[in-house]
């Protein structure tokens, strides 16, 4: 069986949309609390902004916005894994790894 290359653009848009929905459902309530002195507020803000930019970058022809957004999301995911690692293998750890993997894919491919 050969891989279906025709589904790749659809799969990339599903991943962009999933990243945006993940950020919104996971971090919007923390962001809405607007606690400037809390690290979780800044973590939520960075996730929301750069997942949104990763989605918006799909509409542009330039790779720049995709690459920068994906790079920041990889860094944020690494930070999340490091902060969650002492708690053992948890659902949050797997989500950070998954979002980091998706962001790394966009960082390696750009807007193809």
C-alpha positions in Angstrom: 0.0 0.0 0.0 1.3 3.4 -0.9 0.9 6.5 1.3 -1.7 9.0 0.1 0.1 12.3 -0.7 -3.3 13.9 -1.5 -4.3 13.9 2.2 -1.2 15.7 3.4 -2.6 19.3 3.1 -5.8 18.2 4.9 -3.8 16.6 7.6 -1.6 19.6 8.1 -4.7 21.8 8.4 -6.2 19.4 10.9 -3.0 19.6 13.0 -3.1 23.5 12.8 -6.7 23.5 13.9 -6.1 20.9 16.6 -3.2 23.1 18.0 -5.4 26.1 18.1 -8.3 24.2 19.8 -5.8 22.7 22.3 -4.5 26.1 23.3 -7.9 27.6 23.6 -9.5 24.8 25.6 -6.4 24.3 27.8 -5.2 27.9 28.5 -8.0 30.4 27.8 -9.5 30.1 31.4 -6.0 30.7 32.9 -5.5 33.6 30.5 -8.9 35.1 31.3 -7.9 35.2 35.0 -5.3 37.8 34.1 -2.8 37.2 37.0 0.3 39.0 35.7 2.4 37.7 38.6 1.6 34.0 37.9 3.9 32.0 35.6 0.9 30.0 34.4 -0.6 33.2 33.0 2.5 33.9 30.8 2.7 30.2 29.8 -1.0 30.4 28.7 -0.4 33.7 26.9 2.5 32.3 24.9 0.6 29.2 24.0 -2.5 31.1 22.9 -0.6 33.6 20.8 1.8 31.3 19.1 -0.8 28.5 18.4 -2.9 31.3 16.9 0.0 32.5 14.8 0.7 29.0 13.7 -2.8 28.7 12.4 -2.8 32.2 10.7 0.6 31.4 9.1 -1.1 28.7 7.1 -2.8 31.4 5.1 0.5 33.1 4.1 2.9 32.1 1.3 6.0 32.9 3.4 7.5 30.3 5.8 8.7 32.9 8.3 5.7 33.1 10.5 5.2 29.3 10.5 8.9 28.7 11.4 9.0 31.3 14.2 5.7 30.2 15.7 6.7 26.5 15.5 10.1 27.2 17.1 8.5 29.1 20.0 6.0 26.3 20.5 8.8 23.7 20.5 10.6 25.7 23.2 7.4 26.1 25.2 6.7 22.4 24.9 10.2 21.6 26.1 9.6 23.9 29.1 6.3 22.2 29.8 7.9 18.7 29.7 10.7 19.9 32.0 8.2 21.3 34.5 5.9 18.3 34.3 8.6 15.6 34.4 9.0 15.4 38.2 5.4 14.4 38.4 6.0 11.3 36.4 4.2 10.2 33.3 1.0 12.2 33.2 -1.6 13.3 30.7 -0.1 16.7 30.7 3.4 15.3 29.9 2.0 13.5 26.9 0.2 16.6 25.7 3.4 18.6 25.9 5.2 15.9 24.0 2.5 15.7 21.4 2.3 19.5 20.8 6.1 19.7 20.7 6.1 17.0 18.0 3.5 18.8 15.9 5.3 22.1 16.3 8.6 20.3 15.3 6.8 19.0 12.2 5.8 22.5 11.2 9.2 23.8 12.0 10.8 21.2 9.7 8.3 21.6 6.9 7.1 25.2 6.9 4.1 25.9 4.8 4.4 23.0 2.4 
